């Protein structure tokens, strides 16, 4: 089973088409289900760069000071 492009998936499921069992399985594998509790960071746009940014305590304290005033 493989992850397929949206164009490929649409081609399999056009009106009058009969997707195979394997194509249906590939369709399911191509999406993240809402009930999955963990989504890999690599699938979230911009998350890998954001996750690697370092928290700077002084910047956090300054932001807190600005927010409270």
N, C-alpha and C positions, 0 to 999 in steps of 0.2 A: 504494500500500500504506500502511496506517495502523496505528497502535497502538490496540488495542481493549480495552475493559473485560473483566474476568474473566467477568462475567455474560453479555456478548455472545458471548464465545468458547465458554462452556459451552452456550449456546443452539444454536450452530452444530454442536456435536459431540455432541448428545444421541443416545441410542440410536435407530436408524432413520433418522437424518438423513444427508445426503450433502453435506458442505461442498464449495463450489466451489473451484476453483484459487485464486481471489483470496482467499477466506476462509482457506484453508490458509496462504497467503503472509502474510496479516495476523496469523495466529496466531504464525508464526515471528518476525515483526517486533515482536511484543508482549513478547518475552522476551529476556534477555541469555543468550547461549550460554556455557557453561562454558569453552570454548576461546578466547573473546575475551580478548585480553591487556589491554585497557584498558576500564574501565567509567567512563563520564562521572560526574563528581562530583555533578552534579545528580540522578543516579539513586540516590545513596547517602544514605539518611535521616540528617540531621544533619551531613553532611560539609561542606557549604558554610559553615556557621557555624564549625565546628571549624577549617577550613582558613584562615579569616580571623583566628583568634586569634593574637596575637603571642607569640613565645617571649621570656620575660623571663629573661635570664641569671642574675640574682640568685636568682630562684625555682628555677632549675635547679640552681644551686650548693647552695642550701639543701636541696633534695630529695636531692641526692647525699650531702650531709653526714649527713642523717637516715638514709639507707639504709645508709651505711657504719658507723654507730655502733650 
